[in-house]
Amino acid sequence: MDNKKQIIIATIICSVYLLLTIFYYHIDKYTSGLICFLLTFLIPITFIAMVAYCIKGVIDIFRNRKNLTIRSFMPFTICTITLIYTLFSPYRLDSENLENKGEVVLRACYEGTQNQATLKFREDQTFELHSTGVFFYSNWLYGTYEQKTDTLFLHYLTEKPKRLGDTLLIKNDLLLTIYNQEVDTLRRFLPFYLGYCKGLN
């Protein structure tokens, strides 16, 4: 394969990887099923391809060290810069910031044995609930909220979750569902703790 084709292939691989990782927030939130699976599956595939190109580049540079040109460095350079950005850059582009209409003013987490959920409340009075679990399960619910002292009133723009109510109480670093004990006797509501997930399970 000539060097021009290698440059094109390396550029495509790195571009696909960067686009998928930068916009993964929207991919995960707004796609589902086979499309979400395929786009997510492409991320490790393109990452492995970049690593392979870097290894191949080192070997080619060593073999042709007496006849090196700037063009022969290009595929290796493109993949190396992308990997350095991915692994070490403190400034990462994220499509969540494009949608973000306000800073997160309150966050909470639930950690189960095989599942996890995060809640984010933003200063523009919107919230989002992201639940993940085994077998690549991922679900997003969102809406608007009102806060009165230590109580949050949620108004879902999507379906309501079964294990989180629409009225939450902030108490002792926890976020607890306030529910009707007579109506909801058989329902088990999830207790969220405030802050980032701690990896307890």
Contacts in CASP RR format, 6 or more apart in sequence:
PFRMAT RR
TARGET T0000
AUTHOR 0000-0000-0000
METHOD contacts of the structure
MODEL  1
MDNKKQIIIATIICSVYLLLTIFYYHIDKYTSGLICFLLTFLIPITFIAM
VAYCIKGVIDIFRNRKNLTIRSFMPFTICTITLIYTLFSPYRLDSENLEN
KGEVVLRACYEGTQNQATLKFREDQTFELHSTGVFFYSNWLYGTYEQKTD
TLFLHYLTEKPKRLGDTLLIKNDLLLTIYNQEVDTLRRFLPFYLGYCKGL
N
3 71 0 8 1.000
3 72 0 8 1.000
3 74 0 8 1.000
3 75 0 8 1.000
6 74 0 8 1.000
6 75 0 8 1.000
7 71 0 8 1.000
7 74 0 8 1.000
7 75 0 8 1.000
7 78 0 8 1.000
9 75 0 8 1.000
10 50 0 8 1.000
10 53 0 8 1.000
10 74 0 8 1.000
10 75 0 8 1.000
10 78 0 8 1.000
10 79 0 8 1.000
11 78 0 8 1.000
13 46 0 8 1.000
13 49 0 8 1.000
13 50 0 8 1.000
13 53 0 8 1.000
13 79 0 8 1.000
14 46 0 8 1.000
14 50 0 8 1.000
14 78 0 8 1.000
14 79 0 8 1.000
14 82 0 8 1.000
16 42 0 8 1.000
16 46 0 8 1.000
17 42 0 8 1.000
17 43 0 8 1.000
17 46 0 8 1.000
17 47 0 8 1.000
17 50 0 8 1.000
17 82 0 8 1.000
17 86 0 8 1.000
18 82 0 8 1.000
20 27 0 8 1.000
20 39 0 8 1.000
20 40 0 8 1.000
20 42 0 8 1.000
20 43 0 8 1.000
20 46 0 8 1.000
21 43 0 8 1.000
21 86 0 8 1.000
22 93 0 8 1.000
22 94 0 8 1.000
22 95 0 8 1.000
23 95 0 8 1.000
24 40 0 8 1.000
24 43 0 8 1.000
24 95 0 8 1.000
25 94 0 8 1.000
25 95 0 8 1.000
25 96 0 8 1.000
25 99 0 8 1.000
26 95 0 8 1.000
26 99 0 8 1.000
27 36 0 8 1.000
27 39 0 8 1.000
27 40 0 8 1.000
28 36 0 8 1.000
28 40 0 8 1.000
28 138 0 8 1.000
28 140 0 8 1.000
29 130 0 8 1.000
29 140 0 8 1.000
31 39 0 8 1.000
36 138 0 8 1.000
37 136 0 8 1.000
40 136 0 8 1.000
47 86 0 8 1.000
50 79 0 8 1.000
50 82 0 8 1.000
50 83 0 8 1.000
51 79 0 8 1.000
51 83 0 8 1.000
53 75 0 8 1.000
53 76 0 8 1.000
53 79 0 8 1.000
54 76 0 8 1.000
54 79 0 8 1.000
54 80 0 8 1.000
54 83 0 8 1.000
56 76 0 8 1.000
57 75 0 8 1.000
57 76 0 8 1.000
58 76 0 8 1.000
60 72 0 8 1.000
60 76 0 8 1.000
61 68 0 8 1.000
61 72 0 8 1.000
61 73 0 8 1.000
61 76 0 8 1.000
64 72 0 8 1.000
100 122 0 8 1.000
101 122 0 8 1.000
101 124 0 8 1.000
101 126 0 8 1.000
102 122 0 8 1.000
102 123 0 8 1.000
102 124 0 8 1.000
103 122 0 8 1.000
103 123 0 8 1.000
104 120 0 8 1.000
104 121 0 8 1.000
104 122 0 8 1.000
104 123 0 8 1.000
105 121 0 8 1.000
105 122 0 8 1.000
105 123 0 8 1.000
106 119 0 8 1.000
106 120 0 8 1.000
106 121 0 8 1.000
106 170 0 8 1.000
106 194 0 8 1.000
107 118 0 8 1.000
107 119 0 8 1.000
107 120 0 8 1.000
107 121 0 8 1.000
107 194 0 8 1.000
107 195 0 8 1.000
107 196 0 8 1.000
108 118 0 8 1.000
108 119 0 8 1.000
108 175 0 8 1.000
108 192 0 8 1.000
108 193 0 8 1.000
108 194 0 8 1.000
108 195 0 8 1.000
109 116 0 8 1.000
109 117 0 8 1.000
109 118 0 8 1.000
109 119 0 8 1.000
109 192 0 8 1.000
109 193 0 8 1.000
109 195 0 8 1.000
109 196 0 8 1.000
109 197 0 8 1.000
109 198 0 8 1.000
110 116 0 8 1.000
110 117 0 8 1.000
110 118 0 8 1.000
110 190 0 8 1.000
110 191 0 8 1.000
110 192 0 8 1.000
110 193 0 8 1.000
111 197 0 8 1.000
111 198 0 8 1.000
111 199 0 8 1.000
111 200 0 8 1.000
111 201 0 8 1.000
112 201 0 8 1.000
113 201 0 8 1.000
114 133 0 8 1.000
114 134 0 8 1.000
115 131 0 8 1.000
115 132 0 8 1.000
115 133 0 8 1.000
115 134 0 8 1.000
115 137 0 8 1.000
116 131 0 8 1.000
116 132 0 8 1.000
116 133 0 8 1.000
116 197 0 8 1.000
116 201 0 8 1.000
117 129 0 8 1.000
117 130 0 8 1.000
117 131 0 8 1.000
117 132 0 8 1.000
117 164 0 8 1.000
117 190 0 8 1.000
117 192 0 8 1.000
118 129 0 8 1.000
118 130 0 8 1.000
118 197 0 8 1.000
119 127 0 8 1.000
119 128 0 8 1.000
119 129 0 8 1.000
119 175 0 8 1.000
119 192 0 8 1.000
120 127 0 8 1.000
120 128 0 8 1.000
120 130 0 8 1.000
121 127 0 8 1.000
121 145 0 8 1.000
121 147 0 8 1.000
121 152 0 8 1.000
125 144 0 8 1.000
125 145 0 8 1.000
125 146 0 8 1.000
126 142 0 8 1.000
126 143 0 8 1.000
126 144 0 8 1.000
126 145 0 8 1.000
127 142 0 8 1.000
127 143 0 8 1.000
127 144 0 8 1.000
127 145 0 8 1.000
127 154 0 8 1.000
128 140 0 8 1.000
128 141 0 8 1.000
128 142 0 8 1.000
128 143 0 8 1.000
129 140 0 8 1.000
129 141 0 8 1.000
129 142 0 8 1.000
129 161 0 8 1.000
129 164 0 8 1.000
130 138 0 8 1.000
130 139 0 8 1.000
130 140 0 8 1.000
131 137 0 8 1.000
131 138 0 8 1.000
131 139 0 8 1.000
131 140 0 8 1.000
131 141 0 8 1.000
131 161 0 8 1.000
132 138 0 8 1.000
132 139 0 8 1.000
140 158 0 8 1.000
141 156 0 8 1.000
141 158 0 8 1.000
141 159 0 8 1.000
141 160 0 8 1.000
141 161 0 8 1.000
142 156 0 8 1.000
142 157 0 8 1.000
142 158 0 8 1.000
143 154 0 8 1.000
143 155 0 8 1.000
143 156 0 8 1.000
143 157 0 8 1.000
143 158 0 8 1.000
144 154 0 8 1.000
144 155 0 8 1.000
144 157 0 8 1.000
145 152 0 8 1.000
145 153 0 8 1.000
145 154 0 8 1.000
145 155 0 8 1.000
146 152 0 8 1.000
146 153 0 8 1.000
146 155 0 8 1.000
147 153 0 8 1.000
150 169 0 8 1.000
150 170 0 8 1.000
150 171 0 8 1.000
151 167 0 8 1.000
151 168 0 8 1.000
151 169 0 8 1.000
151 170 0 8 1.000
151 178 0 8 1.000
152 167 0 8 1.000
152 168 0 8 1.000
152 169 0 8 1.000
152 170 0 8 1.000
152 175 0 8 1.000
153 166 0 8 1.000
153 167 0 8 1.000
154 165 0 8 1.000
154 166 0 8 1.000
154 167 0 8 1.000
154 168 0 8 1.000
155 166 0 8 1.000
156 166 0 8 1.000
160 166 0 8 1.000
162 187 0 8 1.000
163 187 0 8 1.000
163 188 0 8 1.000
163 189 0 8 1.000
163 190 0 8 1.000
164 177 0 8 1.000
164 189 0 8 1.000
164 190 0 8 1.000
165 177 0 8 1.000
165 178 0 8 1.000
165 179 0 8 1.000
165 189 0 8 1.000
167 177 0 8 1.000
167 178 0 8 1.000
167 179 0 8 1.000
168 175 0 8 1.000
168 176 0 8 1.000
168 177 0 8 1.000
168 178 0 8 1.000
169 175 0 8 1.000
169 176 0 8 1.000
169 177 0 8 1.000
169 178 0 8 1.000
170 194 0 8 1.000
173 193 0 8 1.000
173 194 0 8 1.000
174 191 0 8 1.000
174 192 0 8 1.000
174 193 0 8 1.000
174 194 0 8 1.000
175 191 0 8 1.000
175 192 0 8 1.000
175 193 0 8 1.000
175 194 0 8 1.000
176 189 0 8 1.000
176 191 0 8 1.000
176 192 0 8 1.000
177 189 0 8 1.000
177 190 0 8 1.000
179 187 0 8 1.000
179 189 0 8 1.000
END
